[in-house]
Amino acid sequence: MRCLFCFGFGYCAQRLAQSLPKNEWQVIGTKRKESNETILINFDGSKSIADTDLFKGTTHLLISIPPGVHGDPVLKVYGSELAALKRLEWIGYLSSTSVYGDSGGHWIAEDFPPNPSTERGLNRLLAEDQWFAFGENTGVSVQVFRLAGIYGPGRSVFDRLRYGTAKRIDLPDAITNRIFIDDIVQVLYASIQNPGRGSLYNAADDEPANPAEVIEYACRLIGLSPPPLVSLENAGLSELGRSFYLESRRVSNKRIKNELKIILQYPTYREGLGKIFNSEQ
């Protein structure tokens, strides 16, 4: 029996856990909400989990908790306990393509020099470096996944349209990247099955696109007039929301295809939104 310990049991971790054969895997996660299928414990990054015996059987570790200015809170609180785990063979850290900063809309692969322009990007890059160092010091396989914008059932432009929060920003040169949740799970599982040493992967679909274009396509699917175009200045976005439009890049996914043999189920936003639309009918 293998054991996956998830620091942060959110959208990605839950979907990965659901995909694992229950007769082969035990899953333990940190989250506040109760679950019938997973052992859940509280961890907010500031104080330790009382029962560290829960770690002892861990073979695989997934970290999706956002880092702070000092890097990853998991390593800060539990670095020594994790380094002592005898059965640990794989660590997956969920990072973000925000570490790249702005490329002016050009294609970028994993060897593109990171140049984060936001605090969250800087924090992510620091946490990546900390986990890679942990892998070097312990000999455990550490995999870092730089995720594009995650979408899927319950977390898509359809939900924003439904709640009236979708903004169609008039920035035709803005290019963003995304990936369907099922394809993230596919990437994570492929890495678990074939772990590299200190591997770094972009997780994005085949077609970066302008956010307004994605909204327009979703509106056509549901027969809704798209929200009016507005300038970024008049969109009423938070500072975080604005920051997504201030960086433009096209993220290459060639490495996950070449090394992990990934065939995307949803290679563009059209297939992904079509899947969500059909599932909601």
Secondary structure, DSSP 8 states (H G I E B T S, - for coil): -EEEEEES-SHHHHHHHHHS-TTTEEEEEE-SS--SSSEEE---SSS--S-GGGGTT-SEEEE-S--BTTB-HHHHHHHHHHHT-SS--EEEEEEEGGGG---TT-EE-TTS-----SHHHHHHHHHHHHHHHHHHHH--EEEEEEE-EEEBTTBSHHHHHHHT---EE--TT--B-EEEHHHHHHHHHHHHHS--SSEEEEE--S--B-HHHHHHHHHHHHT-----EE-STTS---HHHHHTTS---EE--HHHHHHS----SS-SHHHHHHHHHHHT-
